[in-house]
Amino acid sequence: MPRSSRGSASLEAAVRSLRAGRLVVYPTDTLWGLGARADRSTALRRVFRAKRRPETTPVALAVSSIAELERLAELSDSGRAFVRSKLPGAYTVLVRPSAFARSTIAAPIGAARTLGLRIPGHPVARELARQVGPITCTSANLHGAPATADVRSAKGELARSVAEYVIEGPVPGGVPSTLVDLTGSAPRLVPRSP
């Protein structure tokens, strides 16, 4: 697919940008996501600067498979059952990071010592994560602003911070993911703040 600078990009161009530590806007099953490599602190700082978000605020990560999620998380039996029955899908699960995650992920863990993980129900999001590794899965908008409805809105808010905009596959549904805490003995729905 042909592209212009800061225009719509092919999946291959997005992968190259992510590997180089640049930012990419990509579709998920819920909202447009702002992606960066989760293993590079410089790439993560770009996300926080682009969104004007405090760098200590945890950010969810997209992974490509259940096996990858289970490698990054410490899960109870009920947590593992939830993941295996509900993902991929429109859920962000809060988990205790595994030793592997703590040694490889540069994203802030936060005071609660949890990590937010997603396996988006969108083939483009999963393919980016498969080829690059865990990537940020935060909404492509300024911190505290309503989620952007389309790529044009994301371009307007994020301006020149983003290297590529991937416009492939189904259009996101426009509703944030459901947040589920898997750190206890049973999955617990976490209400989103207004």
KOLGUMAR-771941 format. One record per residue (C-alpha): residue number from 0; residue in three letters; x, y, z. Coordinates in pm, 1 decimal, m for minus. Example, Ala and Ser with C-alpha at 12.3 -4.5 7.8 and 13.67 -1.06 7.14 Angstrom:
// residues 2
<nunu 0,'ALA',<1230.0,m450.0,780.0>>
<nunu 1,'SER',<1367.0,m106.0,714.0>>
// end
This chain:
// residues 194
<nunu 0,'MET',<0.0,0.0,0.0>>
<nunu 1,'PRO',<154.5,334.9,m95.1>>
<nunu 2,'ARG',<187.8,594.2,175.1>>
<nunu 3,'SER',<296.7,949.0,226.0>>
<nunu 4,'SER',<489.3,1090.6,519.7>>
<nunu 5,'ARG',<262.3,1090.8,823.6>>
<nunu 6,'GLY',<m10.9,947.8,605.0>>
<nunu 7,'SER',<m161.9,603.1,604.3>>
<nunu 8,'ALA',<102.1,334.5,628.5>>
<nunu 9,'SER',<137.8,m28.3,545.5>>
<nunu 10,'LEU',<178.5,m277.8,824.3>>
<nunu 11,'GLU',<542.3,m324.5,720.1>>
<nunu 12,'ALA',<615.6,49.5,749.9>>
<nunu 13,'ALA',<452.9,55.6,1093.1>>
<nunu 14,'VAL',<663.6,m238.2,1208.5>>
<nunu 15,'ARG',<979.9,m62.3,1090.1>>
<nunu 16,'SER',<880.6,256.1,1274.8>>
<nunu 17,'LEU',<800.3,69.8,1596.8>>
<nunu 18,'ARG',<1128.0,m123.1,1582.8>>
<nunu 19,'ALA',<1310.6,209.0,1540.8>>
<nunu 20,'GLY',<1142.1,345.1,1855.7>>
<nunu 21,'ARG',<893.3,573.9,1678.3>>
<nunu 22,'LEU',<519.2,605.8,1746.7>>
<nunu 23,'VAL',<239.4,451.2,1541.7>>
<nunu 24,'VAL',<m138.2,497.2,1552.5>>
<nunu 25,'TYR',<m313.8,168.2,1479.8>>
<nunu 26,'PRO',<m664.8,19.6,1496.2>>
<nunu 27,'THR',<m779.6,m207.6,1776.0>>
<nunu 28,'ASP',<m1118.0,m366.3,1830.6>>
<nunu 29,'THR',<m1208.2,m85.5,2071.9>>
<nunu 30,'LEU',<m1032.5,246.7,1998.1>>
<nunu 31,'TRP',<m744.6,380.1,1789.9>>
<nunu 32,'GLY',<m426.2,291.3,1976.6>>
<nunu 33,'LEU',<m99.2,477.9,2014.7>>
<nunu 34,'GLY',<180.2,225.1,1988.7>>
<nunu 35,'ALA',<542.5,222.1,2096.9>>
<nunu 36,'ARG',<781.6,m54.4,2190.5>>
<nunu 37,'ALA',<727.0,m148.0,2553.0>>
<nunu 38,'ASP',<1087.7,m252.7,2600.5>>
<nunu 39,'ARG',<1237.4,89.2,2519.7>>
<nunu 40,'SER',<1211.9,369.5,2771.8>>
<nunu 41,'THR',<1288.8,630.9,2504.1>>
<nunu 42,'ALA',<992.3,512.4,2295.8>>
<nunu 43,'LEU',<768.1,515.7,2602.7>>
<nunu 44,'ARG',<872.2,871.1,2685.9>>
<nunu 45,'ARG',<759.5,968.7,2335.1>>
<nunu 46,'VAL',<412.6,828.2,2414.6>>
<nunu 47,'PHE',<387.2,1032.8,2734.2>>
<nunu 48,'ARG',<509.0,1349.8,2562.9>>
<nunu 49,'ALA',<271.9,1304.0,2267.1>>
<nunu 50,'LYS',<m26.6,1249.7,2497.6>>
<nunu 51,'ARG',<90.9,1511.6,2751.6>>
<nunu 52,'ARG',<51.7,1241.8,3012.9>>
<nunu 53,'PRO',<251.8,1206.9,3337.6>>
<nunu 54,'GLU',<533.1,955.0,3287.6>>
<nunu 55,'THR',<446.9,777.5,3611.0>>
<nunu 56,'THR',<98.8,683.1,3485.3>>
<nunu 57,'PRO',<77.1,313.7,3391.0>>
<nunu 58,'VAL',<m9.1,235.7,3029.3>>
<nunu 59,'ALA',<m166.8,m82.9,2893.6>>
<nunu 60,'LEU',<24.8,m304.7,2655.7>>
<nunu 61,'ALA',<m96.1,m508.2,2359.7>>
<nunu 62,'VAL',<42.8,m857.2,2310.7>>
<nunu 63,'SER',<m22.0,m1100.8,2028.9>>
<nunu 64,'SER',<m121.1,m1422.1,2203.5>>
<nunu 65,'ILE',<m231.3,m1592.7,2522.2>>
<nunu 66,'ALA',<111.7,m1757.7,2549.2>>
<nunu 67,'GLU',<278.1,m1415.1,2540.4>>
<nunu 68,'LEU',<37.6,m1274.5,2799.9>>
<nunu 69,'GLU',<93.9,m1572.4,3030.4>>
<nunu 70,'ARG',<471.8,m1520.5,3002.6>>
<nunu 71,'LEU',<433.7,m1159.7,3124.1>>
<nunu 72,'ALA',<181.8,m1224.7,3401.4>>
<nunu 73,'GLU',<149.9,m1411.1,3728.4>>
<nunu 74,'LEU',<m198.9,m1562.2,3701.6>>
<nunu 75,'SER',<m417.6,m1761.7,3938.4>>
<nunu 76,'ASP',<m609.4,m2056.9,3798.2>>
<nunu 77,'SER',<m922.9,m1841.3,3769.1>>
<nunu 78,'GLY',<m722.0,m1562.4,3601.9>>
<nunu 79,'ARG',<m578.0,m1808.3,3351.3>>
<nunu 80,'ALA',<m929.1,m1944.5,3281.6>>
<nunu 81,'PHE',<m1057.6,m1590.2,3222.9>>
<nunu 82,'VAL',<m776.1,m1508.9,2980.9>>
<nunu 83,'ARG',<m821.9,m1832.2,2789.2>>
<nunu 84,'SER',<m1198.7,m1791.0,2759.0>>
<nunu 85,'LYS',<m1226.7,m1414.4,2689.5>>
<nunu 86,'LEU',<m918.2,m1318.3,2487.8>>
<nunu 87,'PRO',<m854.9,m1199.1,2225.3>>
<nunu 88,'GLY',<m1124.1,m942.6,2288.8>>
<nunu 89,'ALA',<m1224.1,m606.5,2429.3>>
<nunu 90,'TYR',<m1069.5,m657.5,2774.5>>
<nunu 91,'THR',<m770.2,m507.0,2949.7>>
<nunu 92,'VAL',<m655.9,m736.5,3228.8>>
<nunu 93,'LEU',<m467.6,m607.1,3531.2>>
<nunu 94,'VAL',<m209.2,m863.1,3637.1>>
<nunu 95,'ARG',<90.8,m897.2,3862.9>>
<nunu 96,'PRO',<393.4,m876.5,3630.0>>
<nunu 97,'SER',<609.6,m1186.6,3607.9>>
<nunu 98,'ALA',<984.0,m1172.4,3672.5>>
<nunu 99,'PHE',<1028.5,m1181.2,3294.0>>
<nunu 100,'ALA',<800.7,m875.3,3253.1>>
<nunu 101,'ARG',<980.5,m686.2,3528.3>>
<nunu 102,'SER',<1313.6,m748.3,3354.0>>
<nunu 103,'THR',<1203.3,m666.7,2996.9>>
<nunu 104,'ILE',<917.0,m414.6,3006.3>>
<nunu 105,'ALA',<1012.4,m48.1,3041.3>>
<nunu 106,'ALA',<652.5,69.4,3097.9>>
<nunu 107,'PRO',<575.8,206.0,3444.6>>
<nunu 108,'ILE',<414.1,m53.0,3668.7>>
<nunu 109,'GLY',<251.4,195.9,3908.7>>
<nunu 110,'ALA',<187.6,201.1,4281.0>>
<nunu 111,'ALA',<m47.9,m99.2,4266.4>>
<nunu 112,'ARG',<238.3,m308.3,4116.1>>
<nunu 113,'THR',<13.4,m422.0,3832.0>>
<nunu 114,'LEU',<48.3,m435.7,3456.9>>
<nunu 115,'GLY',<m239.8,m382.0,3211.9>>
<nunu 116,'LEU',<m236.2,m626.7,2920.9>>
<nunu 117,'ARG',<m457.2,m668.2,2614.2>>
<nunu 118,'ILE',<m486.1,m915.7,2332.0>>
<nunu 119,'PRO',<m694.3,m699.2,2099.3>>
<nunu 120,'GLY',<m960.0,m863.4,1887.5>>
<nunu 121,'HIS',<m817.4,m687.4,1580.7>>
<nunu 122,'PRO',<m577.0,m861.1,1341.7>>
<nunu 123,'VAL',<m362.5,m551.8,1275.6>>
<nunu 124,'ALA',<m302.2,m482.3,1644.9>>
<nunu 125,'ARG',<m207.6,m844.2,1712.2>>
<nunu 126,'GLU',<21.1,m860.4,1407.9>>
<nunu 127,'LEU',<207.0,m546.5,1515.4>>
<nunu 128,'ALA',<258.5,m696.9,1861.9>>
<nunu 129,'ARG',<360.2,m1032.2,1710.8>>
<nunu 130,'GLN',<629.0,m874.4,1494.9>>
<nunu 131,'VAL',<755.8,m612.6,1741.0>>
<nunu 132,'GLY',<679.7,m756.5,2084.4>>
<nunu 133,'PRO',<455.8,m590.4,2343.3>>
<nunu 134,'ILE',<351.6,m241.5,2234.6>>
<nunu 135,'THR',<162.9,30.8,2414.5>>
<nunu 136,'CYS',<m211.6,16.2,2374.0>>
<nunu 137,'THR',<m319.7,353.8,2502.0>>
<nunu 138,'SER',<m586.3,554.3,2321.2>>
<nunu 139,'ALA',<m460.6,786.8,2046.7>>
<nunu 140,'ASN',<m563.1,1113.2,2212.1>>
<nunu 141,'LEU',<m433.8,1370.2,2456.5>>
<nunu 142,'HIS',<m437.5,1267.7,2823.1>>
<nunu 143,'GLY',<m776.3,1342.7,2979.5>>
<nunu 144,'ALA',<m944.1,1419.5,2645.1>>
<nunu 145,'PRO',<m1224.3,1206.6,2501.0>>
<nunu 146,'ALA',<m1112.6,914.9,2284.9>>
<nunu 147,'THR',<m1070.0,1004.4,1919.5>>
<nunu 148,'ALA',<m1335.4,868.6,1687.2>>
<nunu 149,'ASP',<m1120.9,847.1,1375.7>>
<nunu 150,'VAL',<m767.1,875.8,1244.8>>
<nunu 151,'ARG',<m815.9,1235.4,1133.5>>
<nunu 152,'SER',<m895.2,1334.1,1493.9>>
<nunu 153,'ALA',<m588.3,1144.0,1616.8>>
<nunu 154,'LYS',<m371.5,1328.2,1363.4>>
<nunu 155,'GLY',<m513.4,1658.9,1483.1>>
<nunu 156,'GLU',<m438.8,1584.1,1848.5>>
<nunu 157,'LEU',<m104.2,1408.7,1816.5>>
<nunu 158,'ALA',<28.8,1621.9,1531.2>>
<nunu 159,'ARG',<387.0,1544.0,1438.8>>
<nunu 160,'SER',<458.2,1303.3,1725.7>>
<nunu 161,'VAL',<346.5,1001.1,1524.5>>
<nunu 162,'ALA',<553.4,844.1,1246.1>>
<nunu 163,'GLU',<283.2,624.7,1089.5>>
<nunu 164,'TYR',<m94.2,585.5,1087.2>>
<nunu 165,'VAL',<m208.7,232.8,999.6>>
<nunu 166,'ILE',<m549.4,225.5,836.5>>
<nunu 167,'GLU',<m606.2,m143.1,764.4>>
<nunu 168,'GLY',<m870.7,m392.3,868.3>>
<nunu 169,'PRO',<m1194.7,m322.2,1052.2>>
<nunu 170,'VAL',<m1258.6,23.3,1199.2>>
<nunu 171,'PRO',<m1240.6,31.2,1581.8>>
<nunu 172,'GLY',<m1571.2,m0.6,1766.5>>
<nunu 173,'GLY',<m1529.2,328.4,1957.0>>
<nunu 174,'VAL',<m1587.0,192.2,2307.9>>
<nunu 175,'PRO',<m1300.0,149.6,2559.0>>
<nunu 176,'SER',<m1203.7,m199.3,2670.0>>
<nunu 177,'THR',<m1349.2,m348.8,2986.3>>
<nunu 178,'LEU',<m1099.3,m344.8,3271.5>>
<nunu 179,'VAL',<m1072.5,m668.1,3471.9>>
<nunu 180,'ASP',<m847.7,m717.7,3774.5>>
<nunu 181,'LEU',<m689.3,m1063.7,3776.3>>
<nunu 182,'THR',<m460.6,m1007.2,4074.4>>
<nunu 183,'GLY',<m694.2,m1168.7,4328.4>>
<nunu 184,'SER',<m842.8,m1513.6,4365.3>>
<nunu 185,'ALA',<m1123.2,m1434.7,4118.6>>
<nunu 186,'PRO',<m1161.6,m1190.7,3825.0>>
<nunu 187,'ARG',<m1305.7,m854.5,3934.2>>
<nunu 188,'LEU',<m1455.7,m590.2,3707.3>>
<nunu 189,'VAL',<m1293.8,m248.3,3762.2>>
<nunu 190,'PRO',<m1519.0,53.2,3697.2>>
<nunu 191,'ARG',<m1362.8,316.1,3472.5>>
<nunu 192,'SER',<m1344.6,668.1,3610.1>>
<nunu 193,'PRO',<m1566.5,917.4,3428.0>>
// end
